[in-house]
Structures are given as structure tokens and as C-alpha cells.
Amino acid sequence: MSAQRTVQSLTPASLHALTEKGRAPRLLDVRTPGEFRTVHIPGSYNVPLHTLREHRAELLGHLDEDVVLVCRSGQRAREAEQALAQAGLPNLRVLEGGMNAWEASGAPVQRGPERWDMERQVRLVAGSLVLVTGLVGLAVPGVHLVGTAIGAGLTYAALSNSCAMGVLLAKLPYNRGPRIDIRTVIAELRSAS
């Protein structure tokens, strides 16, 4: 049995202080392109989690040792940290509290067109399905069990800290935004070195 690794984190205040001093680490934002376009830290690079996992070996040669991973709240960034650490990149850190904490701290952001974040979309879809199946279930016996299945799925999502509905919603064109080309990301990383 292997010991669980401790993920190093960096507070928004510490990261902001580093950027103010001109010593900003490399920032990889692992959210979807749609989330990134809505709001991101200036100077960060968008490498969605699935792209990072798929191309981590290619990315390694273009990342220095001072990398901070960013997502909405920290969960996806921790998953990205684990993937990059397994590929051999040491000294990774995760932005504590993610973009939620960064924005709450009043640190600078770059904004694009407003869109709903993934958590809000999941609440809308799950709530709507439960409401509709509950109402239809009044007339059609057994339909209410779909709402029960949704509830079970949300419970599992909370306990496992994963969300199948979020993964499915991320595949919608609304959330995908522009397709991330790994060659373009690597070229940007190389030119910033």
C-alpha cells in the first residue's frame, strides 16, 4: 500500500504577491475552454484536465519546476497535479480554493462572455429532471424512480468527489468553447520561457 502524497497549495494572496513582484509561476488552468473564456487569471494557460492527462508527457518538457495548477475550486487542479506528478514533474502546487478564492480575494482577472459554471449547470439539470419526473410520476406510476436515481447519482458524486453529469455536460458545445490544440499550447509555453 502506497502512502498518500500531500498536495502542495498556494494561497491566492501568496500567488498575487508573487505576480506583483514579477516572479509569477507558470499557471495552468485545467478548466474547460468555456470556463476559461468566462474568467481566468491573466497570464494563465488553458490546458483542460482531459487534454493534460492525454498529453502530459508532451507537456513535461515545456514546464519548468514552478507550476501552479488552477481550476474552479481546487478538485480538478489536484487531479491534474497527480497526473503530472506521476509523469515525473516535481514541485507542483495547486491554487488553494481555485478561481473562486482568487476572485473572492479581489485579485485581477481577465473576463470574457459570461456563462454558467459547471456546478450551476449540474444543479439545473438534476433539479429539472427530479422536478419533471416527480410531476409526471403523479400520473405515470414508476417515473418518479428516475428522480430517485438522480438523487443516488448526486449522493455518489458527493461521496466520490466526482460527477458523471458534469463530465457529460462538459462535452456540450456550450462548455467546450474553442478546441484546445496541444501544439498551440506547447508553442505558447515555449515562447513564454
TIBA-227217 format. One line per 10 residues: their letters; for each residue x, y, z of C-alpha. Coordinates in steps of 0.25 Angstrom, whole numbers, plus 5000, padded with zeros to 4 digits. Layout:
N
a> X:Y:Z; ...
REM end
This chain:
193
msaqrtvqsl> 5000:5000:5000; 5006:5013:4996; 5006:5026:5005; 4997:5037:5000; 5004:5049:4995; 5002:5063:5001; 4998:5073:4990; 5005:5086:4992; 4996:5098:4991; 4998:5113:4989
tpaslhalte> 4988:5123:4995; 4982:5134:4985; 4989:5145:4994; 5003:5138:4992; 5001:5136:4977; 4997:5150:4976; 5009:5155:4983; 5018:5147:4974; 5011:5152:4962; 5013:5167:4967
kgraprlldv> 5028:5164:4969; 5029:5159:4955; 5032:5145:4960; 5019:5138:4955; 5020:5123:4954; 5015:5117:4941; 4999:5116:4943; 4992:5104:4936; 4977:5106:4937; 4971:5092:4935
rtpgefrtvh> 4956:5096:4934; 4948:5095:4921; 4951:5105:4910; 4937:5111:4912; 4940:5113:4927; 4954:5119:4924; 4948:5129:4914; 4938:5134:4924; 4949:5137:4934; 4963:5134:4937
ipgsynvplh> 4976:5139:4943; 4984:5148:4934; 4996:5141:4928; 4990:5127:4931; 4990:5116:4920; 4977:5107:4918; 4980:5092:4917; 4967:5085:4921; 4969:5073:4930; 4966:5063:4919
tlrehraell> 4976:5069:4910; 4986:5070:4921; 4984:5055:4924; 4985:5051:4910; 4997:5060:4906; 5005:5060:4920; 5017:5054:4914; 5018:5065:4903; 5016:5076:4913; 5027:5072:4923
ghldedvvlv> 5038:5077:4914; 5032:5091:4914; 5028:5093:4928; 5038:5098:4938; 5038:5094:4952; 5030:5105:4957; 5016:5101:4953; 5003:5105:4959; 4990:5098:4955; 4977:5105:4955
crsgqrarea> 4962:5101:4954; 4949:5106:4959; 4950:5101:4974; 4963:5092:4974; 4958:5078:4971; 4962:5077:4956; 4975:5084:4959; 4978:5073:4970; 4975:5063:4959; 4984:5070:4949
eqalaqaglp> 4995:5071:4960; 4994:5056:4962; 4995:5053:4947; 5007:5062:4945; 5014:5057:4957; 5012:5042:4952; 5018:5047:4939; 5030:5052:4947; 5028:5067:4949; 5032:5071:4963
nlrvleggmn> 5029:5083:4971; 5015:5085:4966; 5005:5094:4974; 4990:5096:4974; 4983:5109:4975; 4976:5108:4989; 4961:5110:4986; 4963:5111:4971; 4957:5123:4963; 4946:5124:4974
aweasgapvq> 4956:5128:4984; 4965:5136:4974; 4953:5145:4971; 4948:5146:4985; 4962:5152:4989; 4960:5163:4979; 4972:5159:4971; 4972:5163:4956; 4964:5154:4946; 4962:5155:4931
rgperwdmer> 4947:5153:4927; 4940:5149:4915; 4926:5145:4911; 4918:5141:4924; 4914:5127:4925; 4909:5117:4935; 4919:5109:4943; 4918:5094:4943; 4913:5093:4957; 4901:5102:4954
qvrlvagslv> 4898:5094:4941; 4898:5081:4948; 4889:5087:4959; 4879:5092:4948; 4879:5079:4940; 4878:5070:4952; 4867:5079:4959; 4859:5079:4946; 4860:5064:4944; 4855:5062:4958
lvtglvglav> 4844:5072:4957; 4839:5067:4944; 4839:5052:4947; 4833:5055:4961; 4821:5063:4954; 4820:5052:4943; 4821:5041:4953; 4807:5047:4959; 4801:5042:4946; 4810:5031:4941
pgvhlvgtai> 4814:5021:4952; 4829:5018:4954; 4834:5030:4946; 4838:5036:4960; 4849:5026:4961; 4857:5034:4951; 4858:5045:4961; 4862:5035:4971; 4873:5030:4962; 4877:5045:4960
gagltyaals> 4878:5046:4975; 4886:5034:4977; 4896:5039:4966; 4897:5052:4973; 4900:5045:4986; 4911:5036:4979; 4917:5049:4973; 4918:5056:4987; 4924:5043:4993; 4934:5040:4982
nscamgvlla> 4936:5055:4979; 4934:5052:4964; 4922:5056:4955; 4917:5048:4943; 4907:5058:4940; 4918:5069:4940; 4926:5061:4931; 4915:5059:4921; 4911:5074:4922; 4926:5077:4919
klpynrgpri> 4924:5071:4905; 4913:5080:4901; 4917:5091:4891; 4913:5102:4901; 4924:5097:4910; 4935:5092:4901; 4938:5106:4895; 4949:5106:4885; 4957:5093:4883; 4970:5093:4890
dirtviaelr> 4981:5089:4881; 4993:5083:4889; 5003:5088:4879; 4998:5102:4881; 4999:5101:4896; 5013:5096:4895; 5017:5107:4886; 5011:5117:4895; 5019:5111:4907; 5031:5110:4899
sas> 5030:5125:4895; 5028:5130:4909; 5041:5123:4914
REM end
